[in-house]
Amino acid sequence: MLRISIYYLFSLAVMTLYGGQVCPFVDSLTLVEWGKTLLGFFSILFIIRYQVVKHMVLNRPIVEQPRWQMITEFWLFIAAALSITIYNHFVYVFPPLASGGKVSVGMLTLGSFLAIDMALFREREVIRTAQRSGERLTPSTGFRSLTKKFTVFAILVLSFVSVVIMLVISKDIHWISMTQGSDVRGAQLTITLEILFVVTITLGLVLNLIYSYSKTLQLFFKNETEVLSQVNDGDLDGYVPVVSRDEFAEIAHHTNDMIDGLREKRHIQNVFGKVVSPDVASKLLSQKEGDLKLGGERRELVILLSDIRNFTSMTEQYEPEHMVTGLNYYFSDMVEIIHRENGTVDKFIGDGILAIFGLTNEHDGPAEAVRCALDMMKRCMLNNEQYGLPIEMGIGIHSGEVIIGNIGSEERLEYTVIGDAVNVAARIEGLTKDLDVPLLISKSLHTKCEDVQKALPWEDFGDQELKGRVKTIEVMGLSRERLENI
């Protein structure tokens, strides 16, 4: 309100001085009389403006308010110019075209600058509102280039200034021709001062618009850089409000589209990470489409395979809904522990879990796998009541060279591990039932563990035959009683 009040008072002062400089009819009135006439019209205009702006601007969609602010302010000054022309014609008998046209030029000039300035002000208000609400704004109408807008503005300013200066000179020439024996030097000084007045006012208005536009640009770039900084920090909750239709709007649009793309990728990664491990999901999504091919790489990894004892008999005793609820609690606990120990869940095999260790650091894999198995056992015993199922686990662990990569067909891929080490780990897990111990590991893996894991109360079960294999394998295990005392 303060901004518009100052502009109206400024316009009143300019029009009071301007009228006498361009119109001999207005010049016939005293400065006070002409000033009172304008004061009355500007006061009425100021009062009417509040309701008009409320109805024509503030009731519009927020993104359309700057454009309607400019239209409303401009047409209010046009209405005021027509009203002053009609009033002067009927009260002072001034000719509508010869007098009213000159007054209208001044009103249109001031109205144009006011309309653009208030539109920029409204644009900043809209941007700040969008910042607070987090709303993404997108104007509905077409693109307008900065070049075109600046060209139109320059033509508008030059046209108005040229017309005003011509009106001033025309009035002064008429005044000189009607005055006999006039002082030529004095007339030159008068014309110069009047032109200087017009140029000074115009320059002030232009500088004010430049300042106003620079504030809008500053706010835009501040928003743009802040949002990009947030994106760089991984925060994708922000948007750059778009209220214009120029090149800066294009920059904001591209930034917002990029954020949408990153959000979609993060969503896919989060969903994908629930199907495969987050590390695998991140690795696969980072590859280009053409690089996603069948095949893999040889790696020395640790394979952990867990299974629920007597699962088939449990499915006969409990309702499917009860089973699913209990398994979800169980799997949530197990996956949390696996991830905490830098493991990767390769897949769920019915009630079983196949996990991989050593992807990030092969040296740490054995110790991480054993720690993970111990924690899985303890958590299962601790939370059995929460699961609502009498879950007992069997875990087998082995290490060896495997192929890890994309297995399947070009249409359907699965990122997994295959190799003898995987089969051996599965057979070792199967031995837990035969030897009646919850945890078994290969002796070759035991030798790779850290001293803390080696010092556990392991029981040496010696060479064991594995189904489907000719060679025997030495295994070591921990009984339930020993696990409970760890």
Helices and strands as residue ranges (DSSP letters): H 2-22, H 24-27, H 31-56, G 62-64, H 65-91, I 96-100, H 101-133, H 146-178, H 184-232, H 247-275, H 278-286, G 289-291, E 295-308, H 311-317, H 320-340, E 344-349, E 352-357, H 365-382, H 384-387, E 393-408, E 413-418, H 420-435, E 439-442, H 443-448, H 451-454, E 459-464, E 473-478, H 480-484
